[in-house]
Amino acid sequence: MNFLSMLSLPLILTPFFISACFGCKSGLWFAKTFIFGSKQFVHDHIEVTCKNLKNIYQPCKRILTEFMDYAYDLIYGYSSADLCALAGICANPPKINFCPLCLMSVAEGKNILLSDALLNELQSVFVHVCDYVRLEVECSTFLNELYENVVDIIKHVVEPHFVCQLGHMCNTTYTEGSDYIRIA
């Protein structure tokens, strides 16, 4: 049987799929056993990474810590077969609720985008972009309006519940009862 004829079979029945699933499970077992460090090891690396992002150190640390804790718990809370199934390599993926992670990520991302440090940095970039064009006044006017519109959209349209529902990470009933929203 050649590869093209295997594509027409249900994916689970193909020898390629079976060996890919076995390889994934074996690789994840090895990684979970020998490669991944402790949570403290992960947190130490987060600290170093976020220190390099001086203006957004606190949000960076909070987001990466929460995300990495979630990922770490996911990796160690599920079997290698379940994780490979989530990646689409093996059959029968478990149902995992990514809604809390989505809500947290969108809320924190919005907080970072609207932070004074980042807005000031963006404003200074926008100011200097027009230094190199002939129609400097028109350019500045256009970019200032664009900047204000983008900030306004982020403030009023980018709502965690809405974004996570659009991304099919949350359903309406879950998000209405959710208590994780920390928006500045």
Order of alpha helices (4+ residues) and beta strands (2+ residues): alpha-alpha-alpha-alpha-alpha-alpha-alpha-alpha-alpha-alpha
